[in-house]
């Protein structure tokens, strides 16, 4: 069978890589893909991004199933379009994707359905937002309402930072329409975890837990990024915590959407903050797999992912049991010079070693130019090491990272540090 994966990042490379391992797969198309998917003989890049043209391609090529990686096509309604044409696709509809595409929608939804989260207020007027910041003090969190490629969140530790963020989003129009409305919420302290499940409309299948590292530099310093690395499993999510998150957050979200007249299908990602008393609260929802969490999660998945996806599309996820590699996976992101504000493109990449059972390198911001592999985005690569402990997985990942070279490469040297601690 043939499968189409929509997207061009590290998440899509990891999903395509996993799908291509199935004996049932003839071809995995990736639209538009990247340098890494271009170099993989089992994958075929397709230079199409328009959803209607992708639907035509699926019909022409007799593609059995489409999997959507990034948030933008989901928010634009690619699932609605494909389903209207009777094409099998896994992801949320435009209506369901509002859980991610509008922070204001998500916060109001959580409040309405009693899902634990930070208290908040939404603003489109800068003066009112500044007054709210002054009244509540710092630390405080400022979020652009719409999609901002992982860069629309400022965790302001001082009032000056908070006021600057309000001005940046509302007055300077830094994120365009996405930042025309902002959500200001209380700062939550604790340890973060990424809790990702698959939903078929009624059944929920949890994936392996993971923990992302949002800050650019070691010791969680520097600006927020799209994510500088992740590891799986996350020790903070104990079996009892897992049960509690399913009971208090995931199931009420799927049921709440249904009550509101929206059937949720696709990946649901709850970004959690677990406080010192062990109470989980929802920082945000994503309606897709996380990036870079997908890379270590896919590296650990032993089940045939094609079969899992078919069950997800057919409403039979309750019959699936996933098998996981017992090892820990640590994924280290190598980012371009100038990331996150102004990543440089066009630097030549060399030294990526061949995949081994202990280490695999997924591409994100890469492209092939006349046979030369070059940087083409902020997060360039994600090197995933596997080992019997976090420390051993780190060793595998960082030994590979040190072999890879491109000018200005930046990466954290402490991915998985909470797991070691």
C-alpha positions in Angstrom: 0.0 0.0 0.0 1.0 3.7 -0.4 0.8 6.3 2.4 1.2 10.1 2.2 2.7 12.0 5.1 2.1 15.8 5.0 4.9 18.0 6.3 8.6 18.8 6.1 10.0 18.6 9.7 11.7 16.2 12.0 8.4 14.9 13.1 7.4 14.0 9.6 10.8 12.3 8.9 10.3 10.2 12.0 6.7 9.2 11.2 7.7 8.4 7.5 10.8 6.4 8.7 8.6 4.3 11.0 5.8 3.8 8.4 8.4 2.6 5.8 9.5 -0.2 8.2 6.2 -2.0 7.6 6.3 -5.0 5.3 2.9 -3.8 3.9 4.3 -0.5 2.6 5.1 -0.1 -1.1 5.8 3.7 -1.0 5.7 6.5 1.6 5.2 9.9 0.0 6.3 12.9 2.0 4.9 16.3 1.0 7.0 18.4 0.7 9.6 16.5 2.8 13.2 17.6 3.4 16.8 16.6 2.7 16.7 13.6 4.9 13.5 12.2 3.4 15.0 12.8 -0.1 18.1 10.7 0.9 16.0 7.8 2.2 15.4 5.3 -0.7 12.1 4.1 0.9 10.6 7.6 0.9 9.5 9.8 -2.0 9.3 13.6 -1.7 6.4 15.3 -3.4 6.6 19.0 -4.2 3.0 19.8 -3.4 1.7 21.8 -0.4 -1.8 22.9 -1.6 -4.4 20.6 0.1 -6.7 20.3 -2.9 -3.7 19.4 -5.1 -2.6 16.9 -2.5 -6.1 15.3 -2.6 -5.8 15.1 -6.4 -2.4 13.4 -6.0 -3.8 10.9 -3.5 -6.6 9.9 -6.0 -4.1 9.7 -9.0 -1.6 7.6 -7.1 -4.2 5.4 -5.3 -2.8 6.4 -1.9 -4.6 4.3 0.8 -4.1 6.7 3.8 -2.8 10.2 4.6 -1.2 11.3 7.9 -0.9 15.0 8.7 2.1 16.1 10.6 2.0 19.9 11.2 -0.7 22.2 12.7 -1.1 24.7 9.8 -2.8 22.4 7.3 -5.0 20.9 10.1 -6.1 24.4 11.1 -6.8 25.2 7.4 -9.2 22.2 7.1 -7.2 19.6 5.1 -9.1 16.8 7.0 -12.5 18.3 6.1 -11.4 18.6 2.5 -10.1 15.0 2.2 -13.2 13.5 4.0 -15.5 15.5 1.7 -13.8 13.6 -1.2 -14.1 10.2 0.6 -10.3 10.0 1.2 -8.9 8.3 4.3 -6.9 10.7 6.5 -5.8 10.8 10.1 -6.1 14.1 11.9 -8.6 16.5 13.5 -11.0 18.5 11.5 -10.7 22.3 11.3 -13.2 22.6 14.1 -11.4 20.2 16.4 -8.0 21.7 15.6 -9.2 24.9 17.3 -7.9 23.3 20.5 -4.5 24.3 19.2 -5.2 27.0 16.6 -6.8 29.3 19.2 -5.4 29.5 22.8 -8.6 31.5 23.7 -10.8 28.7 22.4 -8.8 26.1 24.3 -8.8 28.0 27.6 -12.6 28.6 27.4 -13.1 25.0 26.6 -11.1 23.8 29.6 -12.9 26.2 31.9 -16.3 25.0 30.6 -15.4 21.3 31.0 -13.6 21.5 34.3 -10.2 20.5 32.9 -7.4 21.6 35.3 -5.4 24.6 33.8 -4.0 28.0 34.8 -6.4 30.9 35.4 -6.3 33.3 32.5 -7.9 36.2 30.6 -7.9 37.1 26.9 -7.2 40.6 25.5 -7.1 42.4 22.1 -6.7 45.8 23.7 -3.1 46.6 24.8 -4.0 49.0 27.5 -6.3 46.5 29.2 -3.6 43.8 28.9 -1.0 46.0 30.5 -3.4 46.8 33.4 -4.0 43.1 33.9 -0.2 42.4 34.0 0.3 45.2 36.6 -2.6 43.9 38.7 -1.3 40.3 38.7 2.5 40.8 38.8 5.3 38.5 37.5 6.1 35.8 36.7 3.3 35.6 34.2 2.7 34.0 30.8 1.8 35.8 27.6 0.6 33.8 24.6 -0.4 34.7 21.1 -4.0 33.4 20.5 -3.2 31.8 17.1 -0.5 29.6 15.5 2.9 31.1 15.8 5.2 28.1 15.0 6.0 27.4 18.6 7.3 31.0 19.2 4.1 32.7 20.5 4.6 32.0 24.2 6.6 34.3 26.5 7.2 33.2 30.1 7.9 36.6 31.6 9.8 36.5 34.9 9.7 40.3 35.3 7.0 43.0 34.7 9.3 44.6 32.1 9.4 41.3 30.1 5.6 40.9 30.4 4.9 44.5 29.2 7.4 44.1 26.3 5.7 40.8 25.3 2.3 42.5 25.3 3.6 45.3 23.1 5.5 42.9 20.8 2.3 40.9 20.1 -0.5 43.5 20.2 1.1 46.8 19.4 4.0 45.7 17.0 1.8 43.0 15.4 4.7 40.6 15.6 2.6 37.5 14.8 0.1 39.2 12.5 -3.5 37.8 12.9 -2.2 35.0 15.2 -1.2 37.7 17.8 -4.2 40.1 17.3 -5.6 38.5 20.5 -3.5 37.3 23.4 -4.1 35.1 26.4 -2.4 36.1 29.7 -2.3 33.3 32.3 -0.9 32.6 35.7 2.6 31.1 35.8 2.6 27.5 36.8 5.7 26.0 38.6 6.7 22.4 38.4 8.0 19.8 35.9 6.7 19.6 32.4 5.6 16.4 30.5 4.2 15.7 27.1 1.2 13.4 27.1 0.3 12.3 23.6 -2.6 10.0 22.6 -4.3 8.8 19.4 -8.1 9.2 19.2 -10.4 7.6 16.6 -13.5 9.6 17.6 -14.4 7.5 20.6 -11.4 5.4 21.7 -8.2 6.7 23.1 -4.8 5.0 22.7 -2.0 6.6 24.8 1.5 6.7 23.3 4.8 6.6 25.3 5.3 9.6 27.6 8.1 12.1 26.9 9.5 15.4 28.1 10.5 18.3 25.9 13.2 20.9 26.5 11.8 24.3 25.3 14.7 26.7 26.3 17.6 27.2 23.9 20.4 26.7 26.4 21.6 24.3 29.1 19.9 24.5 32.5 16.7 25.7 30.9 18.1 29.1 30.1 17.8 31.4 27.1 14.7 32.1 24.9 11.8 29.7 24.4 12.1 27.6 21.1 10.0 25.1 19.3 12.0 22.5 21.4 15.7 21.7 21.7 15.3 18.0 22.4 13.2 15.4 24.2 13.4 12.0 25.8 11.1 9.1 26.4 9.8 7.8 28.7 9.3 10.6 31.2 9.9 9.3 34.8 7.6 12.1 36.2 4.6 10.3 34.6 4.4 7.3 37.0 1.6 4.7 36.4 -0.6 6.5 39.0 0.0 9.9 37.3 -0.7 8.3 33.9 -4.1 7.1 35.2 -4.9 10.5 36.7 -4.0 12.4 33.5 -6.3 10.0 31.5 -9.1 10.5 34.1 -8.8 14.2 34.7 -7.5 15.6 31.4 -7.6 13.4 28.3 -11.0 11.6 28.7 -12.8 14.8 29.7 -11.3 16.6 26.7 -12.5 14.0 24.2 -15.9 13.8 25.9 -16.1 17.6 26.2 -15.5 18.0 22.5 -18.2 15.5 21.7 -20.6 17.3 24.0 -19.8 20.5 22.1 -20.7 18.7 18.9 -17.2 18.2 17.7 -15.9 14.6 17.2 -12.2 14.5 17.9 -10.0 12.3 15.7 -6.2 12.5 15.4 -3.3 13.0 17.8 -4.1 14.9 21.0 -1.1 16.3 22.8 -1.5 17.7 26.3 1.4 19.7 27.5 1.4 19.2 31.3 2.8 21.0 34.3 3.0 18.7 37.3 3.5 20.7 40.5 5.5 19.7 43.7 2.3 18.1 45.2 1.9 15.9 42.1 -1.1 17.8 40.6 -1.2 17.8 36.8 -2.5 20.9 35.0 -2.8 21.6 31.2 -0.4 24.2 29.8 -1.7 23.7 26.2 -3.2 21.4 23.7 -1.7 20.4 20.4 -3.7 18.5 17.8 -0.8 16.7 16.4 2.3 14.8 17.5 4.9 17.0 19.2 8.2 18.0 17.6 10.8 16.9 18.9 8.9 14.4 21.0 7.9 12.3 18.0 11.5 11.4 17.2 12.3 9.5 20.4 8.7 8.1 20.6 8.9 6.7 17.1 12.4 5.3 17.8 10.9 3.3 20.7 7.7 2.1 19.0 8.0 -1.6 18.0 4.4 -2.1 16.8 3.6 -1.9 13.0 2.6 1.8 12.8 0.7 1.2 9.5 -1.7 -1.2 11.3 -2.1 1.2 14.2 -3.1 4.1 11.8 -5.6 1.9 10.0 -7.3 1.1 13.3 -7.3 4.9 14.1 -9.0 5.6 10.8 -11.5 2.8 11.2 -12.6 3.6 14.8 -11.1 0.4 16.2 -8.2 1.7 18.4 -9.7 -0.2 21.4 -8.4 -3.4 19.8 -4.8 -2.1 19.7 -2.0 -2.8 22.2 1.3 -1.0 21.5 4.7 -2.6 22.0 7.6 -0.4 23.1 11.3 -0.8 23.2 12.1 -1.0 26.9 15.1 1.3 26.4 15.2 5.1 26.9 15.4 7.3 23.8 17.1 10.8 24.0 16.7 13.1 21.1 19.1 16.1 20.7 18.2 18.9 18.4 21.0 20.5 16.4 19.8 24.0 15.4 21.1 26.5 12.9 23.2 29.6 13.6 20.9 32.5 14.7 18.0 30.2 15.9 15.4 30.9 17.1 15.1 34.6 16.0 16.9 34.5 12.6 18.2 31.1 11.6 20.8 31.0 8.9 20.2 28.8 5.8 22.7 27.4 3.3 25.4 26.0 5.6 26.8 22.6 4.4 26.1 19.6 6.7 28.5 16.7 6.8 29.5 13.8 9.0 26.0 12.3 9.7 26.8 8.6 10.4 24.7 5.7 9.1 21.8 4.6 11.3 22.5 1.9 13.9 20.2 0.1 16.4 21.5 2.5 19.0 21.2 5.8 17.1 19.3 7.4 14.3 19.4 11.0 12.9 16.2 12.6 11.8 16.2 15.6 9.5 14.1 18.8 9.9 15.5 22.0 8.4 17.6 20.4 5.7 17.6 20.4 1.9 19.5 18.8 -0.9 21.1 21.4 -3.3 22.9 19.8 -6.3 23.7 16.8 -4.1 24.9 18.8 -1.2 23.0 18.6 2.1 22.4 22.1 3.5 20.7 23.8 6.4 17.2 25.1 5.5 15.5 26.1 8.8 15.8 26.7 12.5 15.9 23.2 13.9 18.2 21.2 11.5 18.5 17.7 12.8 17.4 15.6 15.8 19.9 12.9 16.8 18.2 10.1 18.8 20.2 7.7 21.0 18.8 4.6 22.6 20.2 3.0 25.8 19.2 1.0 28.9 19.3 4.2 31.0 18.9 8.0 30.3 22.7 8.3 30.7 23.4 5.5 28.2 21.0 7.0 25.7 22.6 10.4 26.2 26.0 8.9 25.5 24.8 7.3 22.2 23.1 10.6 21.0 26.0 13.0 22.0 28.7 10.7 20.4 26.8 11.1 17.1 26.2 14.8 17.6 29.9 15.4 17.9 30.5 13.7 14.5 28.0 15.9 12.7 29.2 19.3 11.4 27.7 22.5 10.0 28.9 26.1 10.7 27.2 27.8 13.7 25.5 24.6 14.9 24.0 25.0 18.4 22.6 22.3 20.7 22.0 21.7 24.4 24.4 19.3 26.2 21.9 18.4 28.9 18.9 16.8 27.2 17.3 14.3 29.6 18.8 15.9 32.7 15.7 15.6 34.8 15.7 11.8 34.0 19.3 11.5 35.3 18.5 13.5 38.4 
